[in-house]
């Protein structure tokens, strides 16, 4: 459903949110390691997230990436997806056809439409706080075993 960049962005943002809840900043090397992403690729993704206003960065000895605590609960997954992949996931064809609509549907149009709507709802209602708390408590994970 999402690009590799978007998957990494979501994982990175959750990891940053977890540390931000503890009032800590985290460096991009640690982020890349935690989400199993190449460092250069991670740095580019983090730049996009900073430009989109989803995360913030501070340079220097005590620098790193963070999200202001008040913003963690108000940031939803849809914002990350939109910053990295745009809105194609909400409008695209399930088979990748360039022209698929109610009047000219692909074979999976109706079934994919309901899945896409459920996905949109999940992205619009899931905030970083709940995901970061799941990581912090050990109930959920950002890496495979």
N, CA, C and O atoms as a GROMACS GRO file, in nm:
protein
  580
    1UNK      N    1   0.082  -0.120   0.000
    1UNK     CA    2   0.000   0.000   0.000
    1UNK      C    3   0.086   0.126   0.000
    1UNK      O    4   0.057   0.222  -0.072
    2UNK      N    5   0.193   0.126   0.081
    2UNK     CA    6   0.278   0.245   0.091
    2UNK      C    7   0.412   0.218   0.025
    2UNK      O    8   0.454   0.103   0.011
    3UNK      N    9   0.478   0.324  -0.015
    3UNK     CA   10   0.613   0.311  -0.068
    3UNK      C   11   0.709   0.274   0.046
    3UNK      O   12   0.675   0.287   0.163
    4UNK      N   13   0.826   0.227   0.008
    4UNK     CA   14   0.928   0.195   0.108
    4UNK      C   15   0.964   0.321   0.188
    4UNK      O   16   0.982   0.315   0.309
    5UNK      N   17   0.973   0.434   0.120
    5UNK     CA   18   1.001   0.561   0.187
    5UNK      C   19   0.896   0.592   0.293
    5UNK      O   20   0.929   0.637   0.403
    6UNK      N   21   0.771   0.569   0.259
    6UNK     CA   22   0.662   0.597   0.352
    6UNK      C   23   0.667   0.502   0.472
    6UNK      O   24   0.646   0.545   0.585
    7UNK      N   25   0.694   0.375   0.448
    7UNK     CA   26   0.709   0.280   0.559
    7UNK      C   27   0.817   0.325   0.654
    7UNK      O   28   0.798   0.325   0.776
    8UNK      N   29   0.933   0.364   0.600
    8UNK     CA   30   1.043   0.413   0.683
    8UNK      C   31   1.003   0.541   0.757
    8UNK      O   32   1.036   0.558   0.874
    9UNK      N   33   0.934   0.630   0.689
    9UNK     CA   34   0.892   0.756   0.751
    9UNK      C   35   0.798   0.732   0.869
    9UNK      O   36   0.812   0.796   0.973
   10UNK      N   37   0.705   0.641   0.852
   10UNK     CA   38   0.612   0.610   0.962
   10UNK      C   39   0.689   0.552   1.080
   10UNK      O   40   0.668   0.593   1.194
   11UNK      N   41   0.777   0.456   1.052
   11UNK     CA   42   0.855   0.395   1.161
   11UNK      C   43   0.945   0.498   1.229
   11UNK      O   44   0.954   0.500   1.352
   12UNK      N   45   1.011   0.582   1.150
   12UNK     CA   46   1.100   0.684   1.207
   12UNK      C   47   1.022   0.781   1.296
   12UNK      O   48   1.067   0.816   1.404
   13UNK      N   49   0.906   0.823   1.249
   13UNK     CA   50   0.827   0.920   1.324
   13UNK      C   51   0.776   0.859   1.455
   13UNK      O   52   0.772   0.927   1.557
   14UNK      N   53   0.737   0.734   1.452
   14UNK     CA   54   0.694   0.667   1.576
   14UNK      C   55   0.811   0.658   1.674
   14UNK      O   56   0.795   0.681   1.794
   15UNK      N   57   0.929   0.623   1.622
   15UNK     CA   58   1.048   0.612   1.706
   15UNK      C   59   1.084   0.748   1.767
   15UNK      O   60   1.116   0.757   1.886
   16UNK      N   61   1.077   0.854   1.688
   16UNK     CA   62   1.104   0.989   1.738
   16UNK      C   63   1.000   1.028   1.842
   16UNK      O   64   1.034   1.086   1.945
   17UNK      N   65   0.874   0.996   1.817
   17UNK     CA   66   0.766   1.028   1.912
   17UNK      C   67   0.789   0.958   2.046
   17UNK      O   68   0.769   1.017   2.151
   18UNK      N   69   0.832   0.832   2.041
   18UNK     CA   70   0.860   0.758   2.165
   18UNK      C   71   0.965   0.830   2.248
   18UNK      O   72   0.948   0.846   2.369
   19UNK      N   73   1.072   0.872   2.184
   19UNK     CA   74   1.178   0.944   2.255
   19UNK      C   75   1.132   1.083   2.299
   19UNK      O   76   1.171   1.131   2.406
   20UNK      N   77   1.050   1.146   2.219
   20UNK     CA   78   1.000   1.280   2.253
   20UNK      C   79   0.911   1.275   2.376
   20UNK      O   80   0.909   1.370   2.455
   21UNK      N   81   0.836   1.166   2.393
   21UNK     CA   82   0.753   1.151   2.513
   21UNK      C   83   0.840   1.147   2.640
   21UNK      O   84   0.794   1.182   2.749
   22UNK      N   85   0.964   1.104   2.623
   22UNK     CA   86   1.060   1.100   2.734
   22UNK      C   87   1.146   1.227   2.736
   22UNK      O   88   1.245   1.236   2.808
   23UNK      N   89   1.105   1.327   2.655
   23UNK     CA   90   1.175   1.455   2.642
   23UNK      C   91   1.320   1.438   2.597
   23UNK      O   92   1.410   1.506   2.646
   24UNK      N   93   1.341   1.346   2.502
   24UNK     CA   94   1.473   1.321   2.446
   24UNK      C   95   1.471   1.345   2.296
   24UNK      O   96   1.370   1.324   2.229
   25UNK      N   97   1.585   1.389   2.245
   25UNK     CA   98   1.604   1.400   2.100
   25UNK      C   99   1.680   1.275   2.055
   25UNK      O  100   1.749   1.212   2.135
   26UNK      N  101   1.667   1.241   1.929
   26UNK     CA  102   1.734   1.122   1.878
   26UNK      C  103   1.803   1.156   1.745
   26UNK      O  104   1.747   1.227   1.662
   27UNK      N  105   1.924   1.106   1.727
   27UNK     CA  106   2.001   1.133   1.607
   27UNK      C  107   1.960   1.043   1.491
   27UNK      O  108   1.901   0.937   1.511
   28UNK      N  109   1.993   1.088   1.371
   28UNK     CA  110   1.948   1.012   1.253
   28UNK      C  111   2.018   0.876   1.242
   28UNK      O  112   1.960   0.783   1.186
   29UNK      N  113   2.140   0.861   1.294
   29UNK     CA  114   2.208   0.732   1.289
   29UNK      C  115   2.132   0.631   1.374
   29UNK      O  116   2.113   0.516   1.333
   30UNK      N  117   2.089   0.674   1.492
   30UNK     CA  118   2.010   0.585   1.580
   30UNK      C  119   1.875   0.552   1.518
   30UNK      O  120   1.826   0.440   1.531
   31UNK      N  121   1.816   0.650   1.452
   31UNK     CA  122   1.687   0.626   1.386
   31UNK      C  123   1.704   0.524   1.275
   31UNK      O  124   1.627   0.428   1.266
   32UNK      N  125   1.804   0.544   1.190
   32UNK     CA  126   1.829   0.451   1.079
   32UNK      C  127   1.852   0.309   1.130
   32UNK      O  128   1.800   0.213   1.073
   33UNK      N  129   1.927   0.297   1.236
   33UNK     CA  130   1.955   0.165   1.293
   33UNK      C  131   1.827   0.100   1.346
   33UNK      O  132   1.802  -0.018   1.322
   34UNK      N  133   1.748   0.177   1.415
   34UNK     CA  134   1.625   0.124   1.476
   34UNK      C  135   1.522   0.079   1.371
   34UNK      O  136   1.450  -0.018   1.393
   35UNK      N  137   1.516   0.149   1.259
   35UNK     CA  138   1.414   0.116   1.158
   35UNK      C  139   1.472   0.034   1.042
   35UNK      O  140   1.404   0.010   0.943
   36UNK      N  141   1.599  -0.008   1.055
   36UNK     CA  142   1.666  -0.088   0.951
   36UNK      C  143   1.662  -0.020   0.815
   36UNK      O  144   1.623  -0.080   0.715
   37UNK      N  145   1.705   0.106   0.813
   37UNK     CA  146   1.706   0.184   0.690
   37UNK      C  147   1.847   0.236   0.666
   37UNK      O  148   1.917   0.271   0.761
   38UNK      N  149   1.889   0.243   0.540
   38UNK     CA  150   2.020   0.304   0.511
   38UNK      C  151   2.025   0.448   0.563
   38UNK      O  152   1.926   0.520   0.555
   39UNK      N  153   2.140   0.489   0.615
   39UNK     CA  154   2.152   0.621   0.676
   39UNK      C  155   2.121   0.735   0.580
   39UNK      O  156   2.048   0.827   0.616
   40UNK      N  157   2.174   0.730   0.459
   40UNK     CA  158   2.151   0.839   0.363
   40UNK      C  159   2.002   0.848   0.327
   40UNK      O  160   1.947   0.958   0.314
   41UNK      N  161   1.938   0.734   0.312
   41UNK     CA  162   1.795   0.728   0.280
   41UNK      C  163   1.714   0.786   0.396
   41UNK      O  164   1.620   0.862   0.376
   42UNK      N  165   1.753   0.748   0.517
   42UNK     CA  166   1.686   0.798   0.638
   42UNK      C  167   1.699   0.949   0.647
   42UNK      O  168   1.602   1.019   0.678
   43UNK      N  169   1.819   1.001   0.620
   43UNK     CA  170   1.842   1.146   0.628
   43UNK      C  171   1.749   1.220   0.532
   43UNK      O  172   1.695   1.325   0.567
   44UNK      N  173   1.731   1.168   0.411
   44UNK     CA  174   1.643   1.233   0.313
   44UNK      C  175   1.498   1.232   0.360
   44UNK      O  176   1.426   1.331   0.346
   45UNK      N  177   1.455   1.120   0.415
   45UNK     CA  178   1.318   1.108   0.465
   45UNK      C  179   1.295   1.206   0.580
   45UNK      O  180   1.191   1.272   0.586
   46UNK      N  181   1.392   1.215   0.670
   46UNK     CA  182   1.380   1.305   0.784
   46UNK      C  183   1.372   1.451   0.739
   46UNK      O  184   1.300   1.530   0.798
   47UNK      N  185   1.447   1.486   0.634
   47UNK     CA  186   1.440   1.622   0.580
   47UNK      C  187   1.299   1.654   0.531
   47UNK      O  188   1.247   1.763   0.554
   48UNK      N  189   1.239   1.558   0.463
   48UNK     CA  190   1.102   1.578   0.414
   48UNK      C  191   1.006   1.598   0.530
   48UNK      O  192   0.919   1.684   0.526
   49UNK      N  193   1.022   1.517   0.635
   49UNK     CA  194   0.933   1.527   0.752
   49UNK      C  195   0.951   1.660   0.826
   49UNK      O  196   0.855   1.715   0.878
   50UNK      N  197   1.074   1.710   0.829
   50UNK     CA  198   1.099   1.842   0.891
   50UNK      C  199   1.031   1.950   0.807
   50UNK      O  200   0.964   2.037   0.862
   51UNK      N  201   1.050   1.945   0.676
   51UNK     CA  202   0.989   2.046   0.587
   51UNK      C  203   0.837   2.044   0.596
   51UNK      O  204   0.772   2.148   0.582
   52UNK      N  205   0.780   1.926   0.620
   52UNK     CA  206   0.635   1.913   0.631
   52UNK      C  207   0.584   1.956   0.769
   52UNK      O  208   0.463   1.964   0.790
   53UNK      N  209   0.676   1.984   0.862
   53UNK     CA  210   0.637   2.028   0.996
   53UNK      C  211   0.592   1.915   1.087
   53UNK      O  212   0.529   1.940   1.189
   54UNK      N  213   0.624   1.792   1.051
   54UNK     CA  214   0.583   1.677   1.132
   54UNK      C  215   0.682   1.653   1.246
   54UNK      O  216   0.643   1.622   1.358
   55UNK      N  217   0.811   1.668   1.216
   55UNK     CA  218   0.915   1.656   1.317
   55UNK      C  219   0.999   1.784   1.315
   55UNK      O  220   0.989   1.865   1.222
   56UNK      N  221   1.080   1.801   1.418
   56UNK     CA  222   1.170   1.916   1.423
   56UNK      C  223   1.311   1.866   1.447
   56UNK      O  224   1.332   1.755   1.495
   57UNK      N  225   1.408   1.950   1.414
   57UNK     CA  226   1.547   1.912   1.435
   57UNK      C  227   1.624   2.027   1.498
   57UNK      O  228   1.594   2.144   1.477
   58UNK      N  229   1.725   1.988   1.576
   58UNK     CA  230   1.815   2.083   1.638
   58UNK      C  231   1.956   2.035   1.607
   58UNK      O  232   1.988   1.918   1.628
   59UNK      N  233   2.040   2.126   1.558
   59UNK     CA  234   2.178   2.090   1.527
   59UNK      C  235   2.265   2.109   1.650
   59UNK      O  236   2.229   2.181   1.744
   60UNK      N  237   2.379   2.043   1.649
   60UNK     CA  238   2.475   2.062   1.756
   60UNK      C  239   2.489   1.942   1.847
   60UNK      O  240   2.431   1.836   1.824
   61UNK      N  241   2.567   1.962   1.954
   61UNK     CA  242   2.602   1.854   2.047
   61UNK      C  243   2.478   1.789   2.109
   61UNK      O  244   2.470   1.666   2.116
   62UNK      N  245   2.385   1.868   2.153
   62UNK     CA  246   2.263   1.813   2.214
   62UNK      C  247   2.147   1.811   2.115
   62UNK      O  248   2.031   1.815   2.154
   63UNK      N  249   2.180   1.806   1.987
   63UNK     CA  250   2.080   1.811   1.883
   63UNK      C  251   2.017   1.676   1.854
   63UNK      O  252   2.044   1.576   1.920
   64UNK      N  253   1.934   1.677   1.753
   64UNK     CA  254   1.866   1.557   1.710
   64UNK      C  255   1.725   1.591   1.664
   64UNK      O  256   1.689   1.708   1.649
   65UNK      N  257   1.648   1.488   1.643
   65UNK     CA  258   1.511   1.504   1.596
   65UNK      C  259   1.414   1.483   1.712
   65UNK      O  260   1.439   1.402   1.802
   66UNK      N  261   1.304   1.557   1.708
   66UNK     CA  262   1.204   1.546   1.813
   66UNK      C  263   1.070   1.597   1.762
   66UNK      O  264   1.060   1.658   1.656
   67UNK      N  265   0.968   1.570   1.842
   67UNK     CA  266   0.834   1.623   1.816
   67UNK      C  267   0.789   1.687   1.947
   67UNK      O  268   0.792   1.621   2.051
   68UNK      N  269   0.749   1.813   1.945
   68UNK     CA  270   0.700   1.873   2.070
   68UNK      C  271   0.589   1.787   2.130
   68UNK      O  272   0.499   1.741   2.060
   69UNK      N  273   0.596   1.767   2.260
   69UNK     CA  274   0.503   1.675   2.328
   69UNK      C  275   0.357   1.706   2.297
   69UNK      O  276   0.277   1.615   2.274
   70UNK      N  277   0.321   1.834   2.296
   70UNK     CA  278   0.180   1.870   2.270
   70UNK      C  279   0.136   1.828   2.131
   70UNK      O  280   0.017   1.804   2.107
   71UNK      N  281   0.230   1.820   2.039
   71UNK     CA  282   0.196   1.787   1.900
   71UNK      C  283   0.184   1.636   1.876
   71UNK      O  284   0.121   1.595   1.779
   72UNK      N  285   0.242   1.554   1.962
   72UNK     CA  286   0.244   1.409   1.939
   72UNK      C  287   0.102   1.353   1.931
   72UNK      O  288   0.071   1.271   1.845
   73UNK      N  289   0.016   1.398   2.021
   73UNK     CA  290  -0.123   1.349   2.023
   73UNK      C  291  -0.205   1.404   1.907
   73UNK      O  292  -0.308   1.347   1.869
   74UNK      N  293  -0.159   1.516   1.850
   74UNK     CA  294  -0.234   1.582   1.743
   74UNK      C  295  -0.183   1.547   1.604
   74UNK      O  296  -0.236   1.596   1.504
   75UNK      N  297  -0.080   1.463   1.597
   75UNK     CA  298  -0.025   1.423   1.467
   75UNK      C  299  -0.077   1.285   1.430
   75UNK      O  300  -0.060   1.189   1.505
   76UNK      N  301  -0.140   1.276   1.315
   76UNK     CA  302  -0.201   1.151   1.270
   76UNK      C  303  -0.123   1.092   1.154
   76UNK      O  304  -0.055   1.164   1.080
   77UNK      N  305  -0.132   0.962   1.138
   77UNK     CA  306  -0.058   0.893   1.032
   77UNK      C  307  -0.084   0.949   0.893
   77UNK      O  308   0.004   0.949   0.808
   78UNK      N  309  -0.203   0.997   0.871
   78UNK     CA  310  -0.238   1.052   0.740
   78UNK      C  311  -0.143   1.166   0.700
   78UNK      O  312  -0.115   1.184   0.582
   79UNK      N  313  -0.094   1.242   0.797
   79UNK     CA  314  -0.003   1.353   0.768
   79UNK      C  315   0.132   1.302   0.717
   79UNK      O  316   0.191   1.362   0.627
   80UNK      N  317   0.179   1.192   0.774
   80UNK     CA  318   0.306   1.133   0.731
   80UNK      C  319   0.291   1.075   0.591
   80UNK      O  320   0.375   1.099   0.504
   81UNK      N  321   0.185   1.000   0.570
   81UNK     CA  322   0.160   0.940   0.439
   81UNK      C  323   0.148   1.049   0.332
   81UNK      O  324   0.205   1.036   0.224
   82UNK      N  325   0.076   1.154   0.362
   82UNK     CA  326   0.058   1.262   0.266
   82UNK      C  327   0.191   1.330   0.235
   82UNK      O  328   0.217   1.365   0.120
   83UNK      N  329   0.276   1.350   0.336
   83UNK     CA  330   0.405   1.417   0.316
   83UNK      C  331   0.498   1.335   0.226
   83UNK      O  332   0.575   1.391   0.149
   84UNK      N  333   0.491   1.204   0.237
   84UNK     CA  334   0.584   1.117   0.163
   84UNK      C  335   0.525   1.065   0.033
   84UNK      O  336   0.588   1.074  -0.072
   85UNK      N  337   0.405   1.011   0.038
   85UNK     CA  338   0.344   0.947  -0.080
   85UNK      C  339   0.234   1.030  -0.146
   85UNK      O  340   0.186   0.994  -0.253
   86UNK      N  341   0.194   1.138  -0.083
   86UNK     CA  342   0.082   1.215  -0.137
   86UNK      C  343  -0.050   1.144  -0.109
   86UNK      O  344  -0.058   1.060  -0.019
   87UNK      N  345  -0.151   1.175  -0.185
   87UNK     CA  346  -0.283   1.118  -0.157
   87UNK      C  347  -0.322   1.004  -0.252
   87UNK      O  348  -0.439   0.966  -0.258
   88UNK      N  349  -0.226   0.951  -0.326
   88UNK     CA  350  -0.257   0.844  -0.422
   88UNK      C  351  -0.320   0.722  -0.356
   88UNK      O  352  -0.404   0.656  -0.416
   89UNK      N  353  -0.280   0.692  -0.234
   89UNK     CA  354  -0.335   0.575  -0.166
   89UNK      C  355  -0.486   0.590  -0.142
   89UNK      O  356  -0.557   0.490  -0.126
   90UNK      N  357  -0.534   0.713  -0.140
   90UNK     CA  358  -0.677   0.738  -0.116
   90UNK      C  359  -0.758   0.743  -0.245
   90UNK      O  360  -0.881   0.736  -0.242
   91UNK      N  361  -0.688   0.755  -0.359
   91UNK     CA  362  -0.760   0.770  -0.485
   91UNK      C  363  -0.717   0.672  -0.593
   91UNK      O  364  -0.785   0.658  -0.695
   92UNK      N  365  -0.606   0.605  -0.571
   92UNK     CA  366  -0.551   0.519  -0.674
   92UNK      C  367  -0.631   0.393  -0.699
   92UNK      O  368  -0.711   0.350  -0.616
   93UNK      N  369  -0.608   0.335  -0.814
   93UNK     CA  370  -0.673   0.211  -0.855
   93UNK      C  371  -0.604   0.092  -0.787
   93UNK      O  372  -0.483   0.091  -0.770
   94UNK      N  373  -0.682  -0.006  -0.748
   94UNK     CA  374  -0.629  -0.126  -0.684
   94UNK      C  375  -0.538  -0.207  -0.776
   94UNK      O  376  -0.455  -0.283  -0.727
   95UNK      N  377  -0.554  -0.192  -0.905
   95UNK     CA  378  -0.469  -0.262  -1.002
   95UNK      C  379  -0.366  -0.168  -1.066
   95UNK      O  380  -0.289  -0.209  -1.153
   96UNK      N  381  -0.367  -0.042  -1.022
   96UNK     CA  382  -0.269   0.052  -1.074
   96UNK      C  383  -0.304   0.112  -1.209
   96UNK      O  384  -0.218   0.172  -1.274
   97UNK      N  385  -0.429   0.098  -1.252
   97UNK     CA  386  -0.470   0.157  -1.380
   97UNK      C  387  -0.475   0.309  -1.369
   97UNK      O  388  -0.513   0.363  -1.265
   98UNK      N  389  -0.436   0.377  -1.473
   98UNK     CA  390  -0.437   0.524  -1.470
   98UNK      C  391  -0.579   0.580  -1.478
   98UNK      O  392  -0.605   0.690  -1.430
   99UNK      N  393  -0.669   0.504  -1.538
   99UNK     CA  394  -0.808   0.549  -1.549
   99UNK      C  395  -0.900   0.442  -1.493
   99UNK      O  396  -0.928   0.341  -1.558
  100UNK      N  397  -0.945   0.465  -1.371
  100UNK     CA  398  -1.037   0.373  -1.304
  100UNK      C  399  -1.134   0.460  -1.226
  100UNK      O  400  -1.092   0.548  -1.149
  101UNK      N  401  -1.262   0.437  -1.244
  101UNK     CA  402  -1.362   0.522  -1.178
  101UNK      C  403  -1.492   0.444  -1.163
  101UNK      O  404  -1.503   0.328  -1.204
  102UNK      N  405  -1.590   0.509  -1.103
  102UNK     CA  406  -1.722   0.449  -1.087
  102UNK      C  407  -1.783   0.415  -1.223
  102UNK      O  408  -1.853   0.315  -1.238
  103UNK      N  409  -1.757   0.500  -1.322
  103UNK     CA  410  -1.815   0.478  -1.455
  103UNK      C  411  -1.730   0.386  -1.542
  103UNK      O  412  -1.780   0.330  -1.639
  104UNK      N  413  -1.603   0.371  -1.509
  104UNK     CA  414  -1.512   0.284  -1.584
  104UNK      C  415  -1.424   0.207  -1.484
  104UNK      O  416  -1.304   0.231  -1.474
  105UNK      N  417  -1.487   0.113  -1.408
  105UNK     CA  418  -1.415   0.045  -1.299
  105UNK      C  419  -1.327  -0.071  -1.346
  105UNK      O  420  -1.355  -0.138  -1.445
  106UNK      N  421  -1.220  -0.092  -1.271
  106UNK     CA  422  -1.137  -0.212  -1.293
  106UNK      C  423  -1.208  -0.330  -1.224
  106UNK      O  424  -1.306  -0.308  -1.153
  107UNK      N  425  -1.161  -0.453  -1.244
  107UNK     CA  426  -1.228  -0.569  -1.184
  107UNK      C  427  -1.235  -0.568  -1.031
  107UNK      O  428  -1.324  -0.630  -0.974
  108UNK      N  429  -1.143  -0.500  -0.963
  108UNK     CA  430  -1.144  -0.499  -0.816
  108UNK      C  431  -1.190  -0.365  -0.760
  108UNK      O  432  -1.179  -0.342  -0.639
  109UNK      N  433  -1.241  -0.278  -0.843
  109UNK     CA  434  -1.275  -0.140  -0.802
  109UNK      C  435  -1.363  -0.135  -0.677
  109UNK      O  436  -1.326  -0.070  -0.579
  110UNK      N  437  -1.477  -0.202  -0.679
  110UNK     CA  438  -1.571  -0.192  -0.567
  110UNK      C  439  -1.513  -0.250  -0.438
  110UNK      O  440  -1.531  -0.193  -0.331
  111UNK      N  441  -1.444  -0.364  -0.447
  111UNK     CA  442  -1.384  -0.425  -0.328
  111UNK      C  443  -1.270  -0.338  -0.274
  111UNK      O  444  -1.257  -0.320  -0.153
  112UNK      N  445  -1.188  -0.285  -0.363
  112UNK     CA  446  -1.074  -0.203  -0.321
  112UNK      C  447  -1.122  -0.071  -0.262
  112UNK      O  448  -1.059  -0.017  -0.172
  113UNK      N  449  -1.232  -0.019  -0.312
  113UNK     CA  450  -1.286   0.108  -0.262
  113UNK      C  451  -1.315   0.099  -0.113
  113UNK      O  452  -1.283   0.192  -0.039
  114UNK      N  453  -1.376  -0.010  -0.068
  114UNK     CA  454  -1.407  -0.022   0.074
  114UNK      C  455  -1.280  -0.038   0.158
  114UNK      O  456  -1.271   0.015   0.269
  115UNK      N  457  -1.182  -0.111   0.106
  115UNK     CA  458  -1.055  -0.127   0.177
  115UNK      C  459  -0.984   0.009   0.187
  115UNK      O  460  -0.932   0.045   0.292
  116UNK      N  461  -0.984   0.082   0.077
  116UNK     CA  462  -0.921   0.215   0.074
  116UNK      C  463  -0.989   0.309   0.173
  116UNK      O  464  -0.922   0.388   0.240
  117UNK      N  465  -1.121   0.302   0.184
  117UNK     CA  466  -1.194   0.386   0.279
  117UNK      C  467  -1.160   0.349   0.423
  117UNK      O  468  -1.145   0.437   0.508
  118UNK      N  469  -1.149   0.219   0.451
  118UNK     CA  470  -1.111   0.175   0.586
  118UNK      C  471  -0.969   0.219   0.619
  118UNK      O  472  -0.942   0.262   0.731
  119UNK      N  473  -0.879   0.209   0.523
  119UNK     CA  474  -0.742   0.253   0.543
  119UNK      C  475  -0.738   0.403   0.571
  119UNK      O  476  -0.669   0.447   0.662
  120UNK      N  477  -0.811   0.480   0.494
  120UNK     CA  478  -0.816   0.625   0.514
  120UNK      C  479  -0.865   0.657   0.655
  120UNK      O  480  -0.810   0.744   0.723
  121UNK      N  481  -0.968   0.587   0.699
  121UNK     CA  482  -1.022   0.609   0.834
  121UNK      C  483  -0.916   0.578   0.940
  121UNK      O  484  -0.899   0.654   1.035
  122UNK      N  485  -0.845   0.466   0.924
  122UNK     CA  486  -0.741   0.429   1.020
  122UNK      C  487  -0.631   0.535   1.024
  122UNK      O  488  -0.587   0.574   1.132
  123UNK      N  489  -0.586   0.583   0.908
  123UNK     CA  490  -0.480   0.683   0.902
  123UNK      C  491  -0.524   0.816   0.961
  123UNK      O  492  -0.443   0.887   1.022
  124UNK      N  493  -0.650   0.850   0.943
  124UNK     CA  494  -0.703   0.977   0.993
  124UNK      C  495  -0.732   0.975   1.143
  124UNK      O  496  -0.743   1.081   1.204
  125UNK      N  497  -0.744   0.858   1.202
  125UNK     CA  498  -0.780   0.849   1.344
  125UNK      C  499  -0.670   0.791   1.433
  125UNK      O  500  -0.688   0.783   1.555
  126UNK      N  501  -0.558   0.752   1.376
  126UNK     CA  502  -0.449   0.695   1.455
  126UNK      C  503  -0.342   0.801   1.475
  126UNK      O  504  -0.282   0.850   1.379
  127UNK      N  505  -0.317   0.836   1.602
  127UNK     CA  506  -0.218   0.940   1.629
  127UNK      C  507  -0.085   0.880   1.677
  127UNK      O  508  -0.078   0.763   1.715
  128UNK      N  509   0.018   0.962   1.673
  128UNK     CA  510   0.151   0.916   1.710
  128UNK      C  511   0.162   0.876   1.856
  128UNK      O  512   0.238   0.786   1.891
  129UNK      N  513   0.085   0.941   1.942
  129UNK     CA  514   0.094   0.909   2.084
  129UNK      C  515   0.057   0.762   2.110
  129UNK      O  516   0.130   0.693   2.181
  130UNK      N  517  -0.053   0.717   2.055
  130UNK     CA  518  -0.094   0.578   2.082
  130UNK      C  519   0.007   0.478   2.026
  130UNK      O  520   0.031   0.374   2.087
  131UNK      N  521   0.066   0.509   1.911
  131UNK     CA  522   0.165   0.418   1.853
  131UNK      C  523   0.296   0.420   1.932
  131UNK      O  524   0.357   0.315   1.953
  132UNK      N  525   0.339   0.538   1.974
  132UNK     CA  526   0.463   0.550   2.053
  132UNK      C  527   0.448   0.482   2.188
  132UNK      O  528   0.543   0.420   2.237
  133UNK      N  529   0.332   0.493   2.248
  133UNK     CA  530   0.309   0.428   2.378
  133UNK      C  531   0.311   0.276   2.365
  133UNK      O  532   0.354   0.206   2.456
  134UNK      N  533   0.264   0.225   2.252
  134UNK     CA  534   0.271   0.081   2.228
  134UNK      C  535   0.414   0.032   2.219
  134UNK      O  536   0.446  -0.076   2.270
  135UNK      N  537   0.501   0.110   2.155
  135UNK     CA  538   0.643   0.076   2.145
  135UNK      C  539   0.707   0.085   2.284
  135UNK      O  540   0.781  -0.004   2.326
  136UNK      N  541   0.677   0.193   2.353
  136UNK     CA  542   0.736   0.218   2.485
  136UNK      C  543   0.699   0.107   2.584
  136UNK      O  544   0.783   0.067   2.666
  137UNK      N  545   0.576   0.058   2.578
  137UNK     CA  546   0.531  -0.046   2.672
  137UNK      C  547   0.580  -0.186   2.633
  137UNK      O  548   0.571  -0.279   2.713
  138UNK      N  549   0.630  -0.200   2.511
  138UNK     CA  550   0.675  -0.331   2.465
  138UNK      C  551   0.565  -0.416   2.403
  138UNK      O  552   0.588  -0.532   2.371
  139UNK      N  553   0.447  -0.358   2.386
  139UNK     CA  554   0.335  -0.430   2.326
  139UNK      C  555   0.348  -0.440   2.174
  139UNK      O  556   0.301  -0.536   2.114
  140UNK      N  557   0.414  -0.341   2.114
  140UNK     CA  558   0.433  -0.340   1.969
  140UNK      C  559   0.580  -0.316   1.938
  140UNK      O  560   0.657  -0.275   2.025
  141UNK      N  561   0.620  -0.340   1.812
  141UNK     CA  562   0.760  -0.335   1.775
  141UNK      C  563   0.778  -0.269   1.638
  141UNK      O  564   0.689  -0.274   1.553
  142UNK      N  565   0.894  -0.207   1.618
  142UNK     CA  566   0.927  -0.146   1.490
  142UNK      C  567   1.014  -0.236   1.403
  142UNK      O  568   1.034  -0.207   1.285
  143UNK      N  569   1.065  -0.345   1.460
  143UNK     CA  570   1.153  -0.436   1.387
  143UNK      C  571   1.100  -0.578   1.394
  143UNK      O  572   1.028  -0.615   1.487
  144UNK      N  573   1.137  -0.656   1.294
  144UNK     CA  574   1.108  -0.800   1.297
  144UNK      C  575   1.206  -0.867   1.392
  144UNK      O  576   1.311  -0.811   1.424
  145UNK      N  577   1.172  -0.984   1.435
  145UNK     CA  578   1.264  -1.057   1.522
  145UNK      C  579   1.382  -1.111   1.446
  145UNK      O  580   1.470  -1.176   1.505
   0.00000   0.00000   0.00000
